[in-house]
Amino acid sequence: MSDAIDLTVMYAMHDALRRELAQLDRLTIAVDHDPRQVLATAAGWTLFKKALHAHHAAEDGALWPSLRRNLAGRPKDLALLEVMEAEHAAIATVIQAIDGALTDPGAGALRLGQLADALTRGLGGHLEHEEETALPLVRRELTAEQWGHFSRVQAEYIDQDAPLLLPWLLDGADEPTANRLLARLSPPAYAACTARWIPAYADLDRWSPGAAA
């Protein structure tokens, strides 16, 4: 079934999330500003959360359930899917804690840095774990129809904020990946993305205070 499973969007999303984790790490260790003030108003944090929610919600709602049906009677593989969902939940908890720290006057920059480090380690570890164990299982066990369903669900989540999330996903992608992502768009969406959305995104200093998405 592997020939029917195109993981371009999956890996592009993972690469973009890692890119933003690196930005978050640099932000929280800088000494020339208050990272709480920056993070509370920066577009980068909002876009990161929207993209991560789209990705994980699509996996939890469409990818893992389909795979679980195909793996009936295989407890070891089913346990892996439970771990994937548990890792998603743990990451969501850390993000909630970061948002809480941004509105808590008693939470200092040290606390924010600790939480950002926990997010970097947790999400970074999850992405690696998924690539090493879950995605090979997806390639072997998922049907083309099931993969198409997941891809459509994820696209629906992304489409809610397409003018920002599509350029965000393309940011830093190599040319073959960017071309494959753009080729998936409808002609109107392709025209809007290349003519308006990407230039507008390029002008957005997403990790500066006040650059709201």
N, C-alpha and C positions, 0 to 999 in steps of 0.2 A: 504493500500500500504506500510505500515511501514516495514513489514517483508522483502520487496525487497530493502530497502534503508539501506545500510551499511555506517554509518558515521565515520568509523574508520579513514580513511585518513583525513577527514574534521577536526575531533577533534585533530588528531596528528599534523596537520598543525597549528591549533590554539595554541596548547600547545607549539610548537616550536617557533612560533612568540612571544608568551608571554615570553618565556625563553630569547630570544634575546633582547626584550625590557628591561628586567631586567639587562642584560649585558650592554646595552647602558646607562641605568640610572647610573649604577656603574661607568662606564667610564667617564661620563660627570661631575660627582661630585668629582672625585678623585683629590687630590691636588699634587700628585707627578709627574704629566706629563701634557703636553698640549693636551687636548682631540681632538683638531682640527688636530694635526699632526697624532695622532693615528687613528682617524676615516678616515682620508683622504687616508690612505694606508692599513688599516686592511681588511683582508679577510671577517671578520664577517659582516661588513657593506655591502659589495658587495653581500654576500650570502643572507643576510636578504632581500635586495632589490629584488634579483632574485626570491626568494621564494614567497615574497609578490606579486610580479607582476604575477607570474604563477597562484597563487591562485585567485587574484582579476580579472585578465583577463579571466580566465575560468568561474568565476561566472558571470561576466558582459556579456560574449559572449555566454555562453551555459546554465547556470543555471537559471538566472533571466528571459531570454527570454522564455524558456520552461515553467517556472512557470507562467509567465504573460499570456501565451495563455490559460493555464488551469484555470486562475482566471478571465477570461472575465466576466464583469458584476458585479464584486465584488470590488467596489471602495476603500473600507478600506484596503483590502489586497493588492490591486494594489499600493496604496499609500505607503505601507511598502516597496515594491520593489524599488520605487523611492527613498525612504530614504536610503536604502542599497547602491544604486548607488551613491547618493550624499555623503554619508560617505566615499565611496571609493575615490571619486574625492577630497574630503577635505584632506584625508590622503596623496594622491599623491602630493598635493600642499605643504604640510609640508615637505615631503621628498625632493622635488625640492628645497625648501628653505634651508634645511640642506646642500644639495650639493652645493648650491650657497654660503652659509656661509663658506664652507670649501675652496673655491677658492677666497674668498674676503678678502684681507689683512686687511680691516677695520672692519671685523666682529670678535669680540673677543670671548673668552670662555664663557662669560656671555650670549651672544646672542645664541651661540650653545646650551648651557644648557637650555635656554628658549624654543628653538625649539624642543630639545629632549624631554622635558617635555610635550610639546604640542603633539608630536607624541605618547608618552606613554599614555597620557590621551585619545587622539583621537582613536588610534588603539585599545587600551585596551577596551574602551567603545564600539567601534564597534563590537569587537569579542563577548563581553557579550550580546550586543543587538541582534546580529545575532543568537546566541545560544538560547536566550530566546524567540525570536519571529519568525525569518525566518526559522530556522531549524525544528521546529514543523510543520510549514506550508509545508516545503519540504516533511516531512514524510507523511503528510496526502494527499497531492495533486499531487505529482510528480509520474509518472509511472516509472517502472523499466527500460524501454527503455530510457526515458529521463534522468534518473539518470546515466545510463550507458554511455550515450553520454557525459554528463558533466564530468564524471570520466575519460573518454578517452581524452577529451580535456585538462583537467588539467594534466594528465600523459604526454601528448605530450609537454606541456610547461616545465614540470619538466625534461623530458628526454633530453632536450637541454643541461642541465648541470648535468646529472644523477650522474656522479662519485662524485660530491660534494653535490648535493642537497639530494640524497637519504640517505647518512650517516647523513647529517644535520637533516633530518626529523626523523631519528631513534634515534638521540642523546637524551638520557634521557627518551625515551619511556619505559613504563613497558614491561615486557616480553610478555604478550598476545598481546599487540598492535604491538610490533616489529615483532612477529611471523606472525601476519595477514598481515602486510605490506610486509614482505619478501615473503610470500606465493603468492602475486600478481605478482611477477617478473617471467619473463621467465627463464628457466634453465641457459642460458648463462649470463643473467643479475644477477641472484642470485649468480652464481659462482664468477663473477667479483666483486659484491658488498661485499660478505663475505671475499673473498681472498685478494682483492686489495683496493677497495674503502674505506671500513671502517677503515683498518689499516692506510691508507694514511691520512684520515680525522683525526684520533686520534693523528697523529703527527703534525697536523696543529694548531698552536696557533693563532686562528682566530681573536682574539681581541688584538693582538700585532702589533705595527707599522711595516709595510713592509711585513706582512704575506699576500701577495696578493693571491686572489682566482684565 
